[in-house]
Amino acid sequence: MAPESAPYAELDRLCIDTIRTLAIDAVQAANSGHPGAPLSLAPAAYVLFARVMRHNPSDPAWPDRDRFVLSAGHASMLLYASLHLSGYDLSLDEIKRFRQLGSLTPGHPEFRHTAGVETTTGPLGQGFANGVGMAMAERFLRERYGTDVVDHRVFAICSDGDLMEGISSEAASIAGHLGLGRIVYLYDDNRITIDGSTDLSFSENVSQRFAAQGWHTLEVADGEDLDAIDAALRAGVAEEERPTLIRLRTVIAHHSPGKRGTSKAHGEALGVDEVAATKHALGWDPAEQFFVPDGVRAHFDQRPRGAQEQGRWESRFDAWAAANPERAAEWRDGQAGKVGNGLTAALPVFDPADTPKLATRAASGKVFDAMSPYVPTMIGGAADLVGSTKTIFPGDESYTRARAGRNVHWGIREHAMAAAVNGLALHGGVVKPYGSTFFVFTDYMRPSIRLSALMELDVVWVLTHDSVAVGEDGPTHQPIEHLAALRAIPGLTVLRPADANETVEAWRVALEEVSGPALLVLTRQDLPVLDRTTFAGAEGVARGAYVLADAEAPDVVLVATGSEVSVALGARELLAEQGRGVRVVSMPSWELFAAQAASYREEVLPAGVPKISVEAASTFGWSRWVDRSIGIDSFGASGPAADVLAHFGITPDAVAERVEAALAEVAQLS
């Protein structure tokens, strides 16, 4: 059994070994998990949580805390043991329930689920890029509010796997370019992956790679050397001009006699005998399970230190708030998730007499101009496509090495942009971030978009060039299955507005009503601005679907989204000439419509009336709402937009013919 009392230096080691034994016991009890990394990284985690980071386990949401990201999320027991021992609300019983249904200790850390977990990590590289977004938020807010309010750092532990993923290269590149000096990352260089030694697939010089990307690089030769780890972390903290990567040489499953240095320790429990052997090597009683020796909790507990740090910050904040009441109100509104008063009244209204046609991406750009004063901490940009996506605050500064402005130039880095946007949101309630590119490139962003929904982050995704109407750029740039794929993500609100005024309302809904991520899908081509004195008002967007144009006794209901709403209205006119009564429903958001009362859904889509969808995209999923679908179930084609749309039958004439044929078929069946 470990000694019950020990001098200070011995208590450090005892705390570290308690992280190790809790981790291997939890993994063994679950017979599932990754014991190797916690065994080797326990010294680094201890130095971070007990010596270097400013955090308060009694208030995990303290705004000026240092952030910690376990990018190597498979090493979750390293984090859970550190959180438990440093005083977070994570009990030993929950440690014992590792990887069990409903526990606070899931297989990979989950944001909003466990106190002290700053982001959901599992897909490798995501946490690395999340941390870049957090550091961008810290710098933006520090420049806006001052160091009395915002003055902290982002720490992370990442693995070989994180650095092999392409997203980490993109994120490291933008972090180095921007000089994000508040980043301090520990790279666990244990030279082991699931398949074996990293020599099988990874031979680059990581330190040279990061130095070439503008990072400050350090090396610690021995992952057991507390003083060296401490000194390297503090050197990283002192570096303000460049992000820091500390290459930490470790041996996976250190102290495990039979698994030390092997890939077997990465992704499976050690086994009962090997757990006992490891405890014996540490000088512990192998019979003790989930044992925390006397003195460890008191020595590791960070609540007293955290309360002092937070108290000092609160005093500084109160003095700052008294001297800066307007900025303080802005800060508090942002923390509460409030959008500036007056936003709705400031949003543009488009009159078809003045603006007969306008692309919804262009309408969105005008929203940016109008809402700029009301969302002062909204930050974002596009993946080198601002001129096309119109996602910029006119007149505002860019985010550069010299100045943290609101307009971010992400470069051609869709993967890292999306994950960093999540990091901006994860940082705290003051920042409201967005990211933008062409709709088809959500193929590159989808993992991060999915995680934004999983974490319920208040981000806005703005995607343009939404259909085969992209035209001559051809199938590689023409989204087909993307609407269906994104609608399949739980918790993501997809909005595809039909005209300029629906676009304005979609933005209002995204900012003021949607909880979690919203995704706006916008056109490249001009669309008619609908005459709202003739058709229903755009406020129907908030309900997901609404009757735009009706007939006294409709023979058919056409349900359309985005640019196809005007096509459906054109088909309605043609069918009216044939004596057909047609109701046209604009359905910008399946998710918002599904959230409405059944009575409203029945009112919009009445039973007994044939319903046909019209959308220039895959018809997959439309059977939930309609009886038949007009869409595109192949890849696109290269040619002028009008020709491509005609080729696929997305014109008023072609839709009217398809509707007539469908109604004739219905008549025969009845």
HELIX and SHEET records of a PDB file:
HELIX    1   1 TYR A    8  ALA A   30  1                                  23    
HELIX    2   2 GLY A   36  VAL A   47  1                                  12    
HELIX    3   3 LEU A   48  VAL A   52  3                                   5    
HELIX    4   4 GLY A   73  ALA A   75  5                                   3    
HELIX    5   5 SER A   76  SER A   86  1                                  11    
HELIX    6   6 LEU A   92  LYS A   96  1                                   5    
HELIX    7   7 GLN A  126  TYR A  145  1                                  20    
HELIX    8   8 ASP A  160  MET A  164  1                                   5    
HELIX    9   9 GLY A  166  LEU A  178  1                                  13    
HELIX   10  10 THR A  198  LEU A  200  5                                   3    
HELIX   11  11 VAL A  206  ALA A  212  1                                   7    
HELIX   12  12 LEU A  226  ALA A  238  1                                  13    
HELIX   13  13 SER A  263  ALA A  265  5                                   3    
HELIX   14  14 VAL A  272  LEU A  282  1                                  11    
HELIX   15  15 VAL A  296  PHE A  300  1                                   5    
HELIX   16  16 ARG A  303  ALA A  323  1                                  21    
HELIX   17  17 PRO A  325  GLN A  335  1                                  11    
HELIX   18  18 LEU A  343  ALA A  346  1                                   4    
HELIX   19  19 THR A  360  MET A  371  1                                  12    
HELIX   20  20 SER A  372  TYR A  374  5                                   3    
HELIX   21  21 VAL A  386  THR A  389  1                                   4    
HELIX   22  22 GLU A  414  HIS A  427  1                                  14    
HELIX   23  23 PHE A  439  PHE A  441  5                                   3    
HELIX   24  24 THR A  442  LEU A  454  1                                  13    
HELIX   25  25 VAL A  468  ASP A  473  5                                   6    
HELIX   26  26 PRO A  475  HIS A  477  5                                   3    
HELIX   27  27 HIS A  482  ARG A  487  1                                   6    
HELIX   28  28 ALA A  500  GLU A  512  1                                  13    
HELIX   29  29 ALA A  538  ARG A  543  5                                   6    
HELIX   30  30 GLU A  564  GLU A  577  1                                  14    
HELIX   31  31 TRP A  590  ALA A  594  1                                   5    
HELIX   32  32 ALA A  598  VAL A  604  1                                   7    
HELIX   33  33 TRP A  622  ARG A  624  5                                   3    
HELIX   34  34 ALA A  641  HIS A  647  1                                   7    
HELIX   35  35 PRO A  652  LEU A  669  1                                  18    
SHEET    1   A 5 ARG A  67  LEU A  70  0                                        
SHEET    2   A 5 VAL A 154  SER A 159  1                                        
SHEET    3   A 5 ILE A 183  ASP A 189  1                                        
SHEET    4   A 5 THR A 244  ARG A 249  1                                        
SHEET    5   A 5 HIS A 216  VAL A 220  1                                        
SHEET    1   B 2 ILE A 192  THR A 193  0                                        
SHEET    2   B 2 GLY A 196  SER A 197 -1                                        
SHEET    1   C 2 LYS A 357  LEU A 358  0                                        
SHEET    2   C 2 LEU A 527  PRO A 528 -1                                        
SHEET    1   D 6 ASN A 407  HIS A 409  0                                        
SHEET    2   D 6 MET A 378  ALA A 382  1                                        
SHEET    3   D 6 LYS A 432  PHE A 438  1                                        
SHEET    4   D 6 VAL A 460  THR A 464  1                                        
SHEET    5   D 6 ALA A 518  VAL A 521  1                                        
SHEET    6   D 6 THR A 493  LEU A 495  1                                        
SHEET    1   E 5 TYR A 546  ALA A 549  0                                        
SHEET    2   E 5 VAL A 582  SER A 586 -1                                        
SHEET    3   E 5 VAL A 556  ALA A 560  1                                        
SHEET    4   E 5 LYS A 611  VAL A 614  1                                        
SHEET    5   E 5 ARG A 628  ILE A 630  1                                        
END                                                                             
